[in-house]
Amino acid sequence: MNTPDPCGQYDSLPLVLVVDDETRSLDAIRRNLEEDFRILTATSADEARGLLERHEVSVILCDQRSRAPAA
């Protein structure tokens, strides 16, 4: 996550929670968003729930795949 800027503007940016089990995906999304948002990342639903209990998040981005029904 970015370090706070001396003017305090960083603290006023929306907080985004990104949830994905792929570390490289988390890193790529963080790099794309970190100039305009504060970013939290989680690699599991349990980790995301814990972050949501401690932080007021504006947006949640998550990777969700549908599994094909068993034949």
C-alpha positions in Angstrom: 0.0 0.0 0.0 1.2 3.6 -0.6 2.7 5.5 2.2 0.7 8.5 3.4 1.6 11.8 1.7 2.6 14.8 3.9 -0.5 16.8 3.0 -2.9 14.1 4.3 -4.6 13.7 1.0 -3.9 9.9 1.0 -6.2 9.4 3.9 -9.1 10.9 2.0 -8.8 8.5 -0.9 -11.4 5.7 -1.1 -10.4 2.4 0.4 -10.6 -0.6 -2.0 -10.4 -4.2 -0.9 -9.1 -6.6 -3.6 -9.7 -10.3 -3.0 -8.0 -12.9 -5.2 -6.1 -16.1 -4.5 -3.5 -15.3 -7.1 -0.7 -13.1 -5.7 0.3 -11.8 -9.1 -3.2 -10.7 -9.8 -3.3 -8.8 -6.5 0.0 -7.1 -7.3 -1.2 -6.1 -10.8 -4.5 -4.7 -9.6 -2.7 -2.8 -6.7 -0.2 -1.3 -9.1 -3.0 -0.1 -11.4 -5.1 1.4 -8.6 -2.7 2.7 -6.0 -2.3 6.2 -7.4 -6.0 7.0 -7.0 -7.1 4.7 -4.1 -5.9 3.2 -0.8 -5.6 -0.6 -1.3 -6.1 -3.5 1.0 -5.6 -7.0 -0.4 -6.7 -10.5 0.8 -6.0 -13.9 -0.6 -9.1 -15.6 0.9 -12.7 -14.9 2.0 -11.7 -15.3 5.6 -8.9 -12.8 5.3 -11.3 -10.4 3.6 -13.8 -10.7 6.3 -11.2 -9.9 8.9 -10.2 -6.7 7.0 -13.8 -5.7 6.6 -14.3 -6.0 10.4 -11.4 -3.5 10.9 -11.7 -1.1 8.0 -14.5 0.9 6.3 -14.1 -0.2 2.7 -15.6 1.8 -0.2 -15.3 -0.9 -2.9 -14.6 -4.6 -3.0 -13.1 -6.2 -6.1 -13.0 -10.0 -6.1 -12.2 -12.8 -8.4 -15.1 -15.2 -8.5 -15.3 -18.1 -10.9 -18.4 -20.2 -11.5 -17.8 -23.8 -11.4 -19.4 -25.9 -14.1 -22.2 -28.1 -12.8 -21.2 -31.7 -12.4 -22.4 -33.9 -15.3 
